[in-house]
């Protein structure tokens, strides 16, 4: 396939959806004229200034601060506990972000969606797990209620003025989606006796749809209500959670582990059963020419799998076929109860296959992978990039980025070629890749996800990398192909959810769980963002500056 980069670039700047992780369903929209310095309103003086701006990366750092390369600045948009309305406050451990402007012609005013992945009870409810041999036995309902409120997601209206993004407090769109928000199962058959379930949690990465709704993905769902496990004879047993919510709210584990769609207009939500149940890191969509949807998602756990869903109806995520990847032989294996005798031998129907997706994938011989996390589609080549963060069991400590090339460039193809695009390690200067994003020029941005318990240990594997970071791989110019560190996170934190504003002038980014290793709130391991109370707080920042402008215009500089 000749991937039409001209169409991709010409669309940017006037889209009504974000262009950092530009939804592939929008590639090809807009006129096809090649952009020039004139059409982008860039005069020769601006081009000359950008050409002279050095692209100097940071060295690894363990300083407790958000450090940025020369040419970048940041300001905080919102942090944990900030008021977003008279009734709601911003949740804990913000992760994925995405932005949809209200007006195609105004990229400075719109809705920001932010995931809230999990809680640290010491911060959120005041409960200290370290004090007890059996901590879940000492929990209270009031503590759990606070924790349930602080996960899920937030919708906030934000507006940029004079280079600063601010939340429009009490805007009618501002709302919280929590672990107590009722939501529908988008499926014709009930699961554990219900078609409406309570809440969402473990919200890691996500995506957006062609119809401008948010997708948020339930990842480590078993931490809160446990999991149902099956022996070789198919007999179920309940495995308790680490947080013990089921003690007060005995919700079935099967109601969690799904891709959740949230309508920004009214906050209504539904869970898409057809995409399968597992530890979803993200859900990246591609709209085919006939309007059917292809959805890629990875199961972020050691030795789990990469999945692709192809809808059978246009504009719908309800019906279709879920496939799992055999990356050794380059095949998408259908998790279809009707056509797979091995699945019929184990499961009673397609609903059970989807609820127990991991088991079904292994029965069919899917390839175990090293924690597949974020997935994005390269706007230049059309390849599908998958972060494989690490797998200690296989001595893969630094991870890699997997490249999937669908046969003939068709995203509904059932065969593909898999190869390693880039490997982590000291030689390449990064470890444990996580979230991915592409900017307006097709440069690849990615974040790292080294565990806070393993970073900066003298006897550890990650000492050379120090704190987690944000990197860019330029696709043009003299630095093409280099891996350049542009941001370093505060202590214990990871940088997540990179998403560009539609004009490419702002990078929205989450600073998640600074000070996560804290055991005493009077002596936190991080104090970022340096509030008066000294408590570390997850926050969403806006990164701006002329270096952002340069990176987004590199394709122009190359031709000028």
Secondary structure, DSSP 8 states (H G I E B T S, - for coil): ----HHHHHHHTTS-SS-TTTT-GGGTT-S------TTTTT--HHHHHHHHHS----------SS-EE-TT-EEEEEEETT-BSSSS-B--SSEEEEEEEEEETTEEEEEEEEEEE----HHHHT---GGG-TTGGGG--HHHHHHHHHTSEEEEEEEEEETTEEEE-TT-TT-EEE-TT-EEEESSSS-BTTBSEEE----EEEEEE-TTS-EEEEE-STHHHH-EEEE-TT--EEEE--SS-GGGT----GGG-SSEEEE-TTT--EEEEGGG--S-B---EEEE-TTS-EEEEEEB-SEEE-EEEEEESSTT-SSSEEEEEEETTTTEEEE--TTT-HHHHHH-SSHHHHHHTHHHHHHHTT---EE-EEEEEE-TTT--EEEEE--BGGGTB-S-EEEEEEEGGG-TT-SBEEEEEEEE-BTTTTB-SEEEEEE-TT--EEEEE---TTTTT-TTSS-TTT-S-EEEEE-SSSTTTT--EEEEE--TT-EEEEEEE-TTSS-EEEEEE-TTTT-S-GGG-S--TT--TT-----EEEEEESHHHHHHHTHHHHHH-
